[in-house]
Amino acid sequence: MTDYGRDLEFGYFLTPTADDPARLVAAAQQLDKLGFELLGVQDHPYQGSFLDTWTLLSVIAARTSRLRVFPDVASLPLRPPAVLAKSAATLDLLSGGRVELGLGAGAFWDAIAAMGGPRRSPGEAIDALREAIDVVRLMWSDQRAARSAGKTYSLGGVHPGPRPAHDIGIWLGVYKPKGLALVGSTADGWLPTMGYLDPGNAMSEAHARIDEAADAAGRDPATIRRIYNLDGQAPAAHLVPLLTELAIEYGMDGFVFGGRGTRDELTRLAAEVVPAVREAVRAERAR
């Protein structure tokens, strides 16, 4: 059993289709009113039918008051980390501290290359992700002149700033051993997705790799957030026991639902699923 004892958080995952932008903003506003904590937006800049993720997150942050917004996850090869850090800090200041930063090493390399981005091997992608985290944190620091001598990303004495309104979490959407070790040693959270990683031995092994790397780095594994993207369209009778098991047996403390994003669906999740999971997890922990 792996329960890190953290408070649960719930959110929703919007697909940034460009056919009806007003519907996306309206869904975010409903999520805000219903009390959800998180709103993620996938980032595929090469997808012609998608809005730009960062611009959409900015509009959503301006039209809501409580939701914390984040790219789920940012496509690092197409978003230079120094500029991404400045964008995140700016939106965090404008929104009153409501931004987190999901980062991915990259995927769909043909599409990335078609948009002018690099094509990286798995090893190169993880090395670049590690360097990017260093760059982002330096850009949020109070150093007078930030320097970083990475192979892929470097800083040559840039003046950092502005600092974000709060300590923005860097959450990694990774699955392989080197990426999981990077979560444990360096990042603030882990952001896997159902379908790429399902409950079972592989999930337990992934947590163990994160925890081992955290211990080796002198970090408490329980300080690392574990947020899970999953389909929210199943009935409550299925979702409540599943999420309870994910929290108590598999260490997840955040759940970001995906689905159609309709008013009825969001209302059902808020009324039937979220409170029932909170109560079930509370009861299990009380044992």
C-alpha positions, 0 to 999 in steps of 0.5 A: 500500500502506498498512501502519502496522506496528502489532501486530495485535489480534483480537476478537469482536462480540456481539449483545446479544440478551436471550433467553439472557444466560448464553450471552453471558457464557459466550461472553465467558469462552471468548474470554478463555480463547482469548486474544482481546484485544477484545470489542465489543457493539453499542449499540441501546437502542431495540431491545426484544429487546436487553440494555443494552450498558453493563450487559452490558459491565460483567458481562462485564468482571467475569467475565473477566480479560484481554479489553478491552471496548468499545461497538461503537459507543455511541449518542451521542444516547441516552448523554450524554457526561459520564455516559458518560465517568464510566461508562467511567472507573468500569468501567476502574478496576473492570476494571484498565484493560480498557475502550475507548470506541467512539462513533458519531454516531447512526443510526436516528433514528426509533427514537432519537426514539421513545425520547425522543432528539434527531433530528439532521441529518448535520452536527449529528450530527458537530458533536455527536460532536466536542463529545462527545469534548471533554466526555469527555476533560475528564471524564477530566482533572485539572482542578478545574472543567471547562468546555466551551461546546459548542452541543449538549454543554457543561460548566459547571464540573463537577468531573471524575473519576474518572480511568480506570486507563489512557488509554482509546481513543476509537474512532469508527465513522464513514464520511463525510469530516467524520467521517474528518477527526475521527478523524485530528485528534482521536480515537484510532481508527477502527472501520468495519464490513464492508458499510458499507465494504469493501476497495477504493478507498473504504477507501484514500480513507478512510485518506487522509482520516484521515492528511491530518487527522492530519498537519494536526493534527501527529499521526502517522497510525500512532498511530491504531488501525484496527479492522475489524468483519467476518463471521467465519463464512467458512472460514479459507481465505477469512479468512486471505488477506482479513485479511492483505490488510486489514492489509498493503494497507489498513492495518487492525490490529484485527479484530473478528469477528461470527457466531453466537458458538458454542463451535465457531466461537470455537475455530475462529477462535482455532486456524485464523484468528488465528495464521495471519493473524499469521504471514502478516502477519509474513512479508509485513512481513519482506519 
